[in-house]
Amino acid sequence: MKKKNSKKSVFKSKNIKHSFTGTRLTKYAGLSPIMKYIKKTKLGRELNELFPTVMYNSTKFSNVQVFLSAVLASFVGVKRMARIATFTHDPLVTELLNLNTGLNKDVISTRLKAFGQAGAIKLQEHLFGYSTNWLKKSNLESISIDADSTVETVYGNQQGAAKGYNSKKRGAKSYHPIIAFVSELKIVVNSWFRTGSAYTSNGICEFLKQTKAILPENIKDVFFRADSGFFNGLLFDLLESFGWTYLVKVKLKNLKQLLQKQTWHIVPNNPDIAICEFNYQAKGWKKERKLRAIRTVTDWVEADFLGKKQFVPVYEYACYCSNLDYDALELHEIYKQRSTSETWIEQVKSQLLAGATLTDNFHANDILWQLAVLAYNLSVMMRYKFKKLWHEEHATFRDWFINLPGKLVKGGHQLNMKIYKHYAQKQKWNEFADYLAFTT
């Protein structure tokens, strides 16, 4: 009987030599269709008119190239001046920005500082037009505005950085921007870059007057929602004068003692929850307002009562000031929905890197903040009609669509992008790239 031929498989790994000789390679293939979308918004042309560059023999870069390099860097997740400068040496970025060579970090910093406060204000006022236009195109008649503030810790001697409330690093200097989101679109409708010593609600009335001016005529009803840092009688007066509805969490030093004195009503079918309402007029208020509170049993602890052991409830309280005609339980559920705005703030800061790239100049940092917020809004609005993509966080979108390796090839007086043939997301990538080519 013949023996069967059997061989064991042998694993072999080939040796690969390395050399830094590759040319026209990019890490950001998805920036090309995104830049087509940006061009159709006329952003580059408008910034060029707003901040014209006087070209001397020694001038190598225009102001608009500096602005757009910061916007694109936010898209791909690049922060800090030196890294943004390196980013602009990428062959695709060089082509998209029409650069002869990559930017120098000192050029970026020097240009931004030269604009000063007037430049920061001019840029902000111009970008308001984009928010107005997006809201107008949405055809929304009712919107919700979620206001919040965020702390951005700094580690140097940046101008305008100061010690203030900083829950992440006590005593550290910071900036303290304030942001207002339109919840239905997830866009930032307004934001102020502020010093770290600014209290949460500092300037909130002027901020909302400016925000109201941004809203187009098709917006008839506005609901304003904010946390306890915005518990302010002057704010409520303003919102009522606007005809806006509002919901703000209450902040009082003696709040717990005040709530313990109230008459509570158990919610039907839920003995662990009770609600109450009462009128209150804080010092400096023009009139009293109705406050509504909810009390929830979170635990039971053993305690002595007249020499006997018994279990007593531990309560958690939440109290709200609102001109909505709802009870405390309904207001509590509506307020919880604002937690999504905290997620959006993290996207603005952690994924689009607003406040992560800093100079030693406050107004230059303000401009960088605004450009990163603009990048966030562009990311949201370019995906708005693709609901599955719209619900993705920017980091997810960036990973599969933007930060994609490719090779630029020149042929027939045209640039072509070569992307890996068997890329898993090829169909979705092509579908969205085609969409960007025909929408604004």
Residue pairs with C-beta under 8 A, 6 or more apart in sequence:
23 91
24 91
24 407
24 408
24 409
24 410
25 91
25 405
25 406
25 407
25 408
26 90
26 91
26 92
26 93
26 405
26 406
26 407
26 408
26 417
27 76
27 90
27 403
27 404
27 405
28 76
28 90
28 92
28 93
28 402
28 403
28 404
29 92
29 402
29 404
29 405
29 406
29 417
29 419
30 398
30 401
30 402
30 403
30 404
30 429
30 433
31 72
31 75
31 76
31 92
31 93
31 96
31 402
32 92
32 96
32 417
33 432
33 433
33 436
33 437
34 72
34 75
34 378
34 382
34 402
34 436
35 72
35 96
36 436
36 437
37 378
37 382
37 436
37 439
37 440
38 44
38 68
38 71
38 378
40 439
40 440
41 130
41 378
41 440
43 68
44 64
44 68
46 126
47 63
47 64
47 67
47 68
47 126
48 62
48 63
48 64
50 122
50 123
50 126
51 63
51 64
51 67
51 115
51 119
51 122
51 123
52 63
53 59
53 61
53 62
53 63
53 64
55 62
60 100
60 101
60 107
61 99
61 103
61 107
61 111
63 111
65 97
65 98
65 99
65 103
66 103
66 107
66 108
66 111
66 112
67 371
68 97
69 84
69 87
69 88
69 93
69 97
69 103
69 108
70 84
70 108
70 357
70 368
70 371
70 372
71 371
71 372
71 374
71 375
71 378
72 87
72 93
72 96
72 97
72 375
73 79
73 83
73 84
73 87
73 353
73 357
74 352
74 353
74 354
74 371
74 372
74 375
74 376
75 352
75 375
75 378
75 379
75 398
75 402
76 87
76 398
76 402
76 403
77 351
77 353
77 395
77 398
77 403
78 84
78 87
78 353
79 353
79 356
79 357
80 356
80 357
81 105
81 108
81 109
81 357
81 359
82 105
84 103
84 105
84 108
84 357
85 102
85 103
85 104
85 105
85 107
85 108
86 102
87 93
87 102
88 94
88 97
88 99
88 102
88 103
89 101
89 102
90 102
91 408
92 406
92 408
92 417
93 99
93 102
94 101
94 102
95 408
95 415
109 359
109 364
112 359
112 361
112 364
112 367
112 368
113 359
113 361
113 363
113 364
115 122
115 123
115 363
115 364
115 367
116 363
117 363
119 363
119 367
120 193
120 363
120 366
120 367
120 370
123 367
123 370
123 371
124 370
127 370
127 373
127 374
128 190
128 214
130 374
130 377
131 182
131 187
131 188
131 189
131 190
131 214
131 377
132 214
132 215
132 216
134 185
134 187
134 377
134 381
135 143
135 182
135 185
135 189
135 214
135 215
135 216
135 218
135 219
136 216
136 218
138 184
138 185
139 218
140 184
140 185
140 218
140 219
141 218
141 219
141 220
141 221
142 219
142 220
142 221
142 222
142 223
143 182
143 183
143 184
143 215
143 219
143 221
143 222
143 223
144 182
144 183
144 184
144 222
144 223
144 224
144 225
145 180
145 181
145 182
145 183
145 189
145 211
145 222
145 223
145 224
145 225
146 180
146 181
146 183
146 225
146 226
146 338
146 340
146 341
147 178
147 179
147 180
147 181
147 204
147 207
147 208
147 224
147 225
147 226
147 230
148 178
148 179
148 181
148 226
148 227
148 338
148 341
148 342
148 345
149 176
149 177
149 178
149 179
149 200
149 229
150 176
150 177
150 179
150 345
150 349
151 164
151 165
151 166
151 167
151 168
151 174
151 175
151 176
151 196
152 174
152 175
152 176
152 177
152 349
152 355
153 166
153 168
153 169
153 172
153 173
153 174
154 161
154 172
154 173
154 174
154 175
154 196
154 358
155 172
155 173
156 358
156 360
157 360
158 173
158 175
158 358
158 359
158 360
158 361
158 362
158 365
159 360
159 361
159 362
159 365
160 175
160 195
160 196
160 362
160 365
161 173
161 174
161 175
161 195
161 196
162 173
162 174
162 195
162 196
162 197
163 171
163 172
163 173
163 174
163 196
163 197
164 174
164 176
164 195
164 196
164 197
164 198
164 199
165 176
165 199
165 200
166 172
166 174
166 196
173 196
174 196
175 193
175 194
175 195
175 196
175 355
175 365
176 194
176 195
176 196
176 197
176 198
176 200
177 191
177 192
177 193
177 194
177 354
177 355
177 369
178 191
178 192
178 194
178 198
178 200
178 203
178 204
178 207
179 188
179 190
179 191
179 345
179 348
179 373
180 188
180 189
180 190
180 191
180 207
180 208
180 211
181 187
181 188
181 189
181 341
181 344
182 189
183 337
183 340
183 341
185 380
185 381
185 384
186 344
186 380
186 390
187 376
187 377
187 380
187 381
188 344
188 348
188 373
188 376
188 377
189 211
189 214
189 215
190 207
190 210
190 211
190 214
191 369
191 370
191 373
192 203
192 207
193 362
193 365
193 366
193 369
193 370
194 202
194 203
195 362
199 229
200 227
200 229
200 230
201 229
201 230
201 231
201 232
201 235
204 230
204 232
204 235
205 234
205 235
205 238
208 224
208 235
208 238
208 239
208 242
209 238
212 222
212 242
215 222
221 244
221 245
222 242
222 244
222 245
223 244
223 245
223 246
223 247
224 239
224 244
224 245
224 246
224 247
224 248
225 246
225 247
225 248
225 334
225 335
225 337
225 338
226 246
226 247
226 248
226 249
226 338
227 248
227 249
227 338
228 248
228 249
228 250
228 251
229 251
230 248
231 248
231 249
231 250
231 251
231 252
231 321
233 282
233 284
233 285
233 286
235 248
236 246
236 248
236 285
236 289
236 321
237 286
239 245
239 246
239 323
240 323
245 322
245 323
245 324
246 321
246 322
246 323
246 324
247 320
247 321
247 322
247 324
247 331
247 334
247 335
248 320
248 321
248 322
249 318
249 319
249 320
249 321
249 335
250 291
250 293
250 319
250 320
250 321
252 258
252 282
255 317
255 319
256 317
258 280
259 276
259 293
259 295
259 317
259 319
262 276
262 278
262 293
263 276
264 274
264 275
264 276
264 295
265 274
265 275
265 276
266 273
266 274
267 273
267 274
267 275
267 329
272 296
272 297
273 294
273 295
273 296
273 297
273 329
274 294
274 295
275 292
275 293
275 294
275 295
275 327
275 328
275 329
276 292
276 293
276 295
276 328
277 290
277 291
277 292
277 293
277 327
277 328
278 290
278 291
279 288
279 289
279 290
279 291
280 288
280 289
280 290
280 291
281 287
281 288
281 289
289 321
289 323
290 321
291 319
291 320
291 321
292 319
292 320
292 322
292 326
292 327
292 328
292 331
293 317
293 318
293 319
293 320
293 328
294 317
294 318
294 319
294 328
294 329
294 331
294 332
295 315
295 316
295 317
296 315
296 316
296 317
296 318
297 313
297 314
297 315
298 314
298 315
298 316
299 313
299 314
300 311
300 312
300 313
300 314
301 311
301 312
301 314
302 309
302 310
302 311
302 312
303 309
303 310
303 311
303 312
305 312
318 328
318 332
318 335
319 328
320 328
320 331
320 332
320 335
322 331
324 331
324 334
326 334
343 393
347 376
347 393
347 394
347 395
348 354
348 372
348 373
348 376
349 355
349 356
350 395
351 393
351 394
351 395
351 398
352 372
352 373
352 375
352 376
352 379
352 394
353 372
354 369
354 372
354 373
354 376
355 365
355 368
355 369
355 372
356 372
357 368
357 372
358 365
358 368
359 365
359 368
376 394
379 394
379 397
380 390
380 394
382 436
382 439
383 389
383 390
383 392
383 397
383 432
384 390
385 435
385 439
386 432
386 435
389 397
389 432
400 425
400 428
400 429
401 425
401 429
401 432
404 419
404 423
404 429
405 419
405 420
406 417
406 418
406 419
406 420
407 417
407 418
408 415
408 416
408 417
408 418
409 415
409 416
409 417
409 418
410 416
419 426
419 429
423 429
